[in-house]
Amino acid sequence: MVTPDVVMRLPRTLAAPPRMVLLRLLEDAASELEEALVLLTACGVPECAHLPIGVIDRLLLAAHRAVVGRDLEVVVECPACRTLNELPLGAADVPAYAPRWAWCGPGAGVREPTGADLLGLPDDPDAAASELLRRCTAGPTDAVDVPRTHAALDRAEQSLCGEVRVACIQCEQTVVHHVDVQQLVVAAVARAVAHVDIEVHLIASRYGWDLSTIEALPERRRVRLAALAAGAAR
């Protein structure tokens, strides 16, 4: 069980591993959620799979800043005036996390899913939903007269996934945009670490070094040599 004091002890800032290391780790992940958990583990979050999904999403924002070097943000076009609006999604821009349960009757309900709860679910959507509900049961399991519902599970979870409404900076029209922080962070980090392949290619093409030699370079030196190689190629 995640209590408020556990949440308070979670790191507010994370340190990213070398991008070459992160690239290899992400390549072995079998799903988006596994990529998210691998990212947090590599950034120093212990046993992150056992954290509620709401905590995981908020830690992912810190991981984005550590790896990419800036807070996550989304650019949204206003449907009325076509103005582009920047939607900031840094750790300070989202609601604070507090442990939550949803009660369905006396002493029985559901808790928020953890990362581990969402792993290894059946492929069939209906079977997966039923299994997730079973895993997140709170209170006496023999309280069969108290039905646990998917609506209750929706009330318990605090993921950063859903509609965001902002006023357009130009015309003040309400702009509605669907945001999925897990998806956005994983995609942004994947793009950032994928640039390692470009660096390796530039260095190999310019200096003729083999792959193992280039991969063994310290990250800062690899970045500098790739920049020099790119400049020489122009």
N, C-alpha and C positions, 0 to 999 in steps of 0.2 A: 504494500500500500504506500502511495506517495503522499506524504503529509506536508503541510506548509513549510516546516523546517527543512525538509529534504529539498524542496524547490528553492528555498533561500540559499542552500549550499551549492546549487548548481552554478557552474562558471558563467559569468556574464560576457567574457571575452574568450576567444579560442585562438589557438596557435595552429596554423596550417602546416602540414608536412610538405616536403618537397613535391613539386607538381609531378615529377617523374614517378615517385612512389604512389601518389594518389591516382595517377593514370592507370598504373598496373592494378591497383586495388579495385577501381571502378570497373575495369574490364572483366573482372571475375564475378561481379554482381549479376544476379539473374533477374532482378526486377527493380523498378524505380524505388520501392521502399528499401530494398537491400542496399541500393546505391546510397540512399540517405543515411542509413545506419552505418555503412562503411565510412562515409564521409565524417560523421560525428565521432566514430571510434578513432579514425586517423587524426582528428583534431583534439583528441584527448578526453572525450566524454566516456566515462566507464559504464559498462553494462547498459548502454543506451536503449537496447531493444526492450528492456523492462520498464522504460519510462512511458507515461501516457502520451498519446499522439499529440495532444496539445502542447506538451513540454517539448517533444521532438521538433515540432514545427518552429517553435520559438528559438530553440538552439540552432536550427538550420539557418536562421537569419544571421546569427553570430558566425556560423561557419562560412556563409557567403561573404561576409565582410573580411574574414580572415584569408580566404583563398583569392577572392576577386579584388579585394582592396577597397571596396566601397559598399555602402548599403544597397540592398535590393530595391529596385524601383520599376514601376510599370508605366509605360506611356499609353494613354487612353485618348482616343479621338472623340470629341463631343459630336453626337449625331445631329445636333441642331446647327452649329456654326463651323464644324470641322476643325476647331482649335485642338491642338495636341496638349493634353494635360499630363503632367508628371505625377504619378501616385507613389509617394515614398512608402517603403515597406521595411524600414529598419526596425531594430528591436524596440526602440522607443515609440514607434508609430502604431503598434498593435496593442490590444488590451492585455493587461497583466494576467498571468495565469493563477488560478486558484483551484485546488482539487474539487471535483464535483461528482456527485452521484445523482441518479434519478430513481426515486422510489415509486414503486408500482402498487404498494400495499404495505400493511404493517410489517416492518422488519425485512422487507424483500424488495429488490429492485435490480438495477444494473449499474455498473461502474464504467468509467471511460475506458475505451480500448487502449492497450499498450501496443508498441511496435511488434512485440512477439505475438500478440493476439491476431495480428493481421498477416502473419507469415503462415505459409502452408495451408491456406484455406482451400476448399474444393474449387474446381474450375467452374462448376455450375453456379450461376449467380444466386439462385434461391437457396441452394444447399450451403453456399458460403455465408449468406446472410444468417441462416439458422445456426450454423456452427459458431459464428462470431457472437451471436446473442447468447449462446450456451456458455462460451468462454468468459463472457463478461457478467455472468450472473452474480449478484451480490445478495447476501442474506441466506437463509436456509434453503437448500436445494430441494427439500421435500415440501416446500410451500407451493404445491401444484395448483392451489386455488387462487394464487396470485400470478396472473400472466405477466411475463416480461415481454415488452413490445419493442419493435424497432423504433417507434416514435420516442420511447423513453431513452433508447440508446443515442438517438440524435440529440436529445436534450443534455445528455451526459458528456458527450465528446466536445472538445474545445479546439479542434483543428483549425488552422488558418486557411480554410477552404470554404469559399462561398461568395455571395455577391457583396461588392463594396459600392457604396453610393457617395459620390463627391459632387460638389458644385463646380461647374466649368469656370475657369478663371476669366473667361472672356464674356460669356453671356449669362452665367449663373444658372444655366439649365442643369438639372440633375443628370449626372452621367453614371450609368450602372455598368459595372464590369465584374465578370467572374474571376476570382483570384484563387489559385491553388499554390500556396507557398512551397510545399514539398516539390511539386512539379517544376516550378520556376527556379528554385535554388539548384536542384539536381541538373537541370538543363544548362543553367549559367555556369556552374562549376565544370560540367562536361566540356563546354566550349572553351573555358579557360585552360583546362589541362590538355585539351586536344592540341593547343598551340605548341606543346612540347614536340609533337611530330614534325611540325614545320621547322622548329629550331634544329632538330636532329638532321633533317634533310638539308638545310642550308649549310650546316657545318660539314656534313659528309661530302656535299658537292664541292665545297670550297677547299677543304683541307685533305679530303680523301681518307679520313680516319674511319676505322671500323665502328660498328654499332656499339659494341661493348665499351670501347674507349670513350665514346661520346656520352653514353649513359652513365658512366662512372664520374663524369665531371661534376663539380659542385654546381648547384643550380645557378648562382649568380654568374659564374664564369661561363656556363653554357649560354645564358641569356646574352652576355656581352659578345661572345664569339659569334652567335647567330646574328646579332645586330651588325657586327662588322662584315660578316659574310653577305648579308642582305645589301649593305651599302656598296660593297665591291661589285655586286651583281648588277647594279643599276647603270 
